[in-house]
Amino acid sequence: MMAIGYYAHLDRSNSLPNESVEALITAAKSYGPDHDDRRQAAFCGSVIVKKFDIYFNNEESIGDRTGLSIPLERGLRTNYPLLDFIAAHWTEIKAAFGDGLLQRFTRFSSEINAWTTLLSLAHQNAEMASDAEKAMEKYQELQATAQGLRFLAKTKPRAPQLRAAALNAINSSGASWVEFLPIDAACEILLDQFKDERLAADLEDLVREERFTNGPMLALCLGWPENALVQGLLAHLNSIDPLVAAYVFFGAATIDRIVEKLPLQLHRAAHSSYWGRYIRRPLILRIGRDPELGAALYEDMLQNPTPWKKCAYPHAIARAQGLTESAREWVAAEYDRQNSIKHSEFGYDVIYGDLRSVRYSLKDALREPLI
């Protein structure tokens, strides 16, 4: 954020021109299409030069006459540089706004939504982490969010509270992207911090007891693809929930079948907003634990080097298991060729999660470590 650099320079030089203060006031009170960005920039600048009075001497001029609000989001996207700034300055921000701090973030929202966003980086500041823990005690539903789970994973690793929260969050259908995010986080945390036979048994029990939830089966597919419950679904992929089918397929299908069907999955991902993100974890985990699959995908790409395969396969293989020396040489040569042609080729990069220039995907593959 440019405002941070600019106002940090003014603070270091002990110079704060009146026009800079007026610019902060104007941006802090702004409305319009870009008001989120402008208000966030003004907030950071005000904190750096300690002009908190801007927020106490001015009110909203549209709607209720409340104190000036500070949006945490940028449209529908999380502004992580802003959250990082808030975490770094939490103590002084909290001291300035006191008990009214959360109200500044919640004009069109709630404290639960504000903390859901703030939890992403709350672990970076001890006082903020303490406040976040109190918020999670007050609002128990925060423990079932992806942000809440990842906060607990960082602040209470391998704790019984974390395991219980993850098992609770995973017991959902994942019917929408919003519902899927906590399941995805729970799968990652459970397999990283609690993977053992007891967890496998608990997941099996949930699968049998909760017929309308997909999360426990997704975790079994990721961690125990040889499990009988997973293997039993291989013959029924066309008649079960598509999300479960994808996890079963990438977890337990034969290498030949995955090589055959993956291009179709990539094309589906390109035309469906979230499908590529749904299949990323099971695909990358399978490549990571099955070097033969990575080798088979690489050989398939060499035999039929379509832009889609060149965009997806090297980056996925590099991320999951690293490139061999010979594969890295091929990727480097293809990257040079892509830079030399007039119009870059495009494909779907499953790691990036969107359509992308082949050259950029290959460049990222080269940045991953070798085997």
N, C-alpha and C positions, 0 to 999 in steps of 0.2 A: 504494500500500500504506500503510494507516494507521499501521502500526508504524514506518515510516521517519520520518513526521512527528512521532510521539509521542516516540520515543527521540532524535531530533535535537533536539527541544525540551529534553529532560532533559540532553543533552550540552552544549547551549549554556548552560544554567542551572547547570551543574556540580552537579547534584543527581540522585542515583540512589537512590531509596528501596529498602529491602530488599524490599518487596512487588513492585516492578518487576523486580528481579533474579529473585525466585522465579517470577514470571510467565514470564520468559524461559526458565528451567529447565524449568518445566512444559510449555511449548509445544514446546521443543526435544526433549523426550522423549516427546511425545504420540503416541498411536495412535488409530485410529478413522476414520470416514468423512471428516473434514475435516483429517486430520493433515498432508496436504501443505501446505495453506495455513498452518496453525499453525506448522509447522516452518520454512517459508520466512520467515514474519514474524519468528520468533524469531532466525533467522540474521541477518537484516538489522539487527534491534535490537542483537544481540550485537556485530556489527561496528561499529556506530555508537558504542556506549558502551565498546567494546574489552573485552568480557567473553568473550574466546576461551576462558578457562579452563573455561567451561561444557562445552565439547566435549572437554576433556581429563580432566575430573573425573567425567564421567558416561558410562554405556554403555547400549547397547540392552538392554532387558529381555525382549524376545521374539526367539527365534532365537539366532544366534551373538552372543556377548558382544563385539561390536565397538564402536568409537567411534560416537557419534551421527551418523547420516546426514542429509544435506540433499538432499531431492528437487528436481530441476530442473524437473520437469513438474508440472502441476496436473491430475491425472487423466490424460487423453489430450491435454491442451492445453499448449502452451508458455507459460510465465509470462514474458512479455517484460519487464515491470517488474523482475522479479527478475534476469533476465539483464543488463539495463541497470545495475542496482545492482552486480552482480558485476563487470562491466567497469569501472565507475567506481572500484571499490575493490580491483581485482585485485592490485595491488602489496602492500597491507597484508594481504589475505587469504592470498596466497601466502607472505608472510613468516611469518604466524602458523602455518599448517598445514604448510609445507615440502613435502617429497616426498609427504606423505600427503594432499595436498589432493584429488586426483582420487578417492581412495578414499572420501572423504566424499560424493561425488556418485554413487557406483556400487555401493551395497549390493545392489541388485537389477538391476544393469545391468553395463555394461562401459565401459572408457575410451573406446572408439570411440563408443558411444552418447552418453557425456557430452560428448565433443568435438563430435559432430554437433550437439548442442543449443547448446553454447557458441559455436560458429563463427558463429551468427547475429549476434552483436554483438561478436565478438572484435576486429574492426577498430577499435573505438572506443578501445582502449587499446594503446599501442605495445608494452608488455611482454607483454600478453596476445596481441597479434598475433604477436609473435615466438615465443611458446610454441605458438601454434596452428600456425604454419608447421612447427615441429619435430614436432608431432603428425601433421601431414599427411605429413611425410617418413617417419615411423615407421609410420603406418597409411595406406598408399597408397589404400585404398578410400574414404577421406574425400574424395578429390578427385572422386569420382563421385557424391557426394551434392549435393542442391540447396544445402544450407548451405555446403558446401565450395566449390562453384562460385561462389556469390555472394560468399564471402569473398575468393576469388582475384580476382574481378572488381573488388572495391574496393581490394585491396592490390597487385595486379599487372595493372592494366588494359592490354589489348591485348598482353599478353605471350604469347610462343609457348607457354609452359606452360599458360596459361589456354585458349588455342585448342585445344591437344591434349587437355586434360582435358574440355572441352565436347564435342568430337567423340567422345571415348570414351564419355561419359555418354549422349550422344544415340543411340548405337547400341544401343537397347533396344526392347522391344516395347511398353512402357507398358501392360501387360495389367492392372495394378491401379493404384489411386491412389498407392500408395507408389512404384511403378515409374515412374509418370507424372511425379512431381514433379521428379526430376533432368532429364528430357527437357524439361519446361517451362522450367526455369531455363536449360538449355543453349541452347534456341531463343532465348530472350530475349537472352542474352549474345552468342551468335554473330551475331545480326542487328543488335545494337546496336553491337558493337565490331569485328566482322570481316567485315561484309557486302561481298563483292566477287565477281567472276566466278570467282576461284579457289575460294572457299568453295562457290559453286553447283556447280562441277565436282566438288569433293570429296563433296558431298552426293549428287550423281547417282551417283557411283561406289559409295557406300555402299548406295544404294537397289538398284542392280543386283547388288551382291555379297552383300548380307545380306537374303535373302528373308523372314526371319522377324522383322525389326525394323521398327518403325514410325517411330521418331524422325526419321531423315533425311528421310522423306517429309513429316512434319509441318513440319519446318523449310522445306522447299521450298515447301509450300503457303503458309506465312506470308510468306516473302521473295520468292518467284518464282512467283506463281500462274499466270503465262503460260507457265511451263515445259511442255515437251511431255509429260513424265512425269505432271505434275499434270493437264493437260488430257485426257490419255488415260484418266484414271480417271472423268471426269465421267459417262460413259455406263454405268458399272458400280457406281454407289454402293450398290446393294442387294446386291451380291455380294462386297464387300470389307469389311475390318475396320471396325466402326462408328466408331471414333475417327478413322481415316484418312478415312472417308467424310465425317465432319463437317468436318474441316479442308479437304478438297477442295471440299466444298459451299460453305462460307463464303468460301473463298479465290477460287473460280473460277466459281461459278454466276451466272446472270444476276440482276439486281436484282429482277425480277418473281418469280422462283422463291424468292428469299430472303424477300421480303415475304410470299409465300404460305405458306411453310413455317415461318417463325420462331415463330408462336404454338404450333405443335405441339412444337417444340423446347423452348420455355419450359415447357409442361406436362410434358414428359418430365423436364426438370430438376427440377421441383417434386416429382416422384415417385421420382427416382433421386438418391441422396445426392450424387454428384459430377458428374453430367452437365453441370450449369450451369457448373461450374468448368472442365470440359474445353473447353466451347465458348466461354468468355469471351474468351480471347486471339484466336482467329481472327475472331470476330465484331467485336470492338472494332478490331482492325487493319484489317479490311475497311471498316468505317464511316470510320475515320480517313483512309484513302487514297482513298475513293470518296464524296465529298460527295453525289453523286446518290442513293446508298443511304440516307444519313441523311435526305435530303429526302423520299424515297419512304416511309420508315418513319414519318416525322412526318405526312405527308399521309394515310397509311393509318390512323393513330391518330385523326386528326381526323374521318375518315369513319366510323370504327367505334371509338369511344373506350371500349373495354372496360377494366375495372380492370387486367387483365394487361398490356395495352399501355401504359396510363398509368404503370404501375409500372416497366416495363422500358425503354421506348423513350426517354423524355426523359433519364433518367439515363445510358443507354448513349451516346446522341448527345452529351450534354454532356461526358462523359468523353473520347470519341473525337475530337471535332472542335469542341466548344463549341456553344452555342446561338446562333441568330440573335436579333436584338432582338425580332422578332415572336414567335418560339417562346418566348423567355424570358417575355414578357408573358402568353402563354397558360398556361405552367407556373405562374407566380405567381398567376394568377386561379384555376386549378384547385386549387392548394395552399390558397388561402383557402376555396374551396368545400369541400374535404375537411375542413378544420378546423371548418366550420359544420354538417356533417351529424352525426347522432347516432352512427351506426356507420360507422367508417372502412372503406373498401374495401381489399381485399388482392390482391396479385399476386406474381409472381416477379420479383425484381430481379436481373438477371444480373451487375451489378457487385457487389452485396452478397453474392450467392451463396446466396440463400435466399428463402423466402416473407416478405413484408414489407408493412407498411401503405403504401398508396399515398402518403399524406401525407409519410412519412419519405423515401421515394424521391424525391419531387418536391423536398423541402427540400434533399436532397443535390445534385440536379441544379442548383438555383439557386446552390449554392456553387461550382460549376465556372465557369471563366472564359468570357466571351463569345468568339465568333469574332473 
